[in-house]
Amino acid sequence: MRAPEMTEEKKPGGPPEPSGPEAALKPHQPLSDALARLYGSAGGVQEAPGALGEFGHSRTNPVPTASLEEARRYLSRLRLLGGERVVWTHSATIAVGLNGKPVLQYAILSLHGKSLATLHLSPGYDGNSTRAPRGFELQPEAPGR
């Protein structure tokens, strides 16, 4: 019985070259990395594709959410850095924004009524972003959510 011939030269001392499915995916790694940055590790959208401007503060870079209800849930978790709660009120709807999805504009206020920011959210994505706009943080989701 004869051993099969080797068609590729193996480099001594180096790590083994990936084979099978791993080798087929290797050329796509840069795209995979970019998508992971865009969609995050949990599979939800972190930032709207093609976004321009400052996340959440710009209507051309709204916070992606799954629905109007989820936009409100996102806002209910929004806190100032350090954990202080905020109050929010819907101030405008931009009929068609980025990617053909509506953009909702919210006035963000302190508990004492001081204006803090105007934030933009956009429902219609595959999930809610887990990122917080500059100057804010998100309270962790309640267990079981």
Phi, psi and omega in degrees: 000136184254139178287145179295148180284145176271130181261342179243142178281132179265131180276124181291142173084348180272166178293151180295141177289139178295148178227169178069218184300325180299318180294322181293329182274342185307316180295341183265003183301317178301320177294317178300317179297317180296318179294323178297321177294321182288313186263351179074173184281339182274357178093348178274158179289130177266326179213142181297136178302135179078012184297145178231141178095186185280130184308123176081327182274341182250139179290345176268004173217063182285160175287120178288135174224163184283327185199177176297317177299318179291329175298317178294322178296318177302311181296327179291339178268351184289135179222156169291159175301128185105350172101356181292135180293159176232165175245145180223152177216139179292127182244341179190159172233126175266114191311307179228118180249214180304136176060023178075010180258149178293154175239125180258132181254133181233136171274128180254127185234155172286169177297341180265004176091005179284132179291128182250319185190166168244121181245153181239132177233152181226111177282160176112010179261178183282001179173182178264142173296148174256006177273153175246143176296159178308134179092357183226166172222164178252131174293140179302150178293149177294144178304144180084004180263000000 
